[in-house]
């Protein structure tokens, strides 16, 4: 019996196969800039100012940050990215990345746009998931009040009922379309209210298969236990648990609020603790894969390798529909494309929306790349290595 060679994320020919020399060069300049904290900070401020002054910078953004990290301004614009990724076995999640403007009209508009992504994914194996943020559909202040046990006004009650209806409408639409839907994690001070909505949807739509997925941020020190509790509830009530694992995205904000309000921070004491719990969560999901589905949303090479090993250990096919790897568009192509090349299920989050309205998303991506230890420098090093490899090959 032949032993399957261990997957390597150092195979740059596979990692950058979808990029022309010109595209690789553009990536080089983008990540060279992102490798500089001062340039990132200044660039974000200048872009925000330009949009505030209504300066015509959309074209520049489309050729740089927006063009690299987003699929376009509309679902139609994203088709090129969807098809290009599919050529290399990588699937797509259409991620409408416009943040709500805090009124019922914008919440309804966001819901309608997410419905379009569900319609687009129906029957298309290259778009296996839809996704949404609950804060795009309703007021987080109301969710916070509920979590804190405060009484809502009659107006707030009505607003929350509308939010509940929107969440259910999207989950039902995914169920009817035969697709799956991921619900993003958010701030801890209203996450429990959000969880109630998600688990209610799971109980309705996850009876026969896994349709609705909740997201677990493992940089919270209580999240591993919360995942296990959610799974036990799913077992007790007879539905499949959909679990998307991430390390987390709101660490500084969480710590600042905890300090300001005088409660224990929900964030892990250090990165090693987050990594430990993330990998423990991956193992837990794989141990219980008969009753749950897993989407591992990680840019960490060790965690991705661990999951490939567990898939083998449990005798699953590489493309078992219950297990997906997920990364963000424009990042960690060495992970995504090598996993897909080895036959695993891989999805890229492909954000889209009007350029100026996606700026908060792009700002977070840029800041995360500079704040996550070595992330942008790792990307930058790989790009430089691939450029050198191509140069040697062509000489």
Helices and strands as residue ranges (DSSP letters): H 12-15, H 21-34, H 37-52, H 58-63, H 65-69, E 70-72, H 75-87, E 91-96, H 104-121, E 129-132, G 134-136, H 140-147, H 154-177, E 180-183, H 188-205, E 212-217, H 223-237, E 241-246, H 251-261, H 271-287, E 292-297, H 301-313, E 323-328, H 333-341, E 346-352, G 355-357, H 359-371, H 375-394
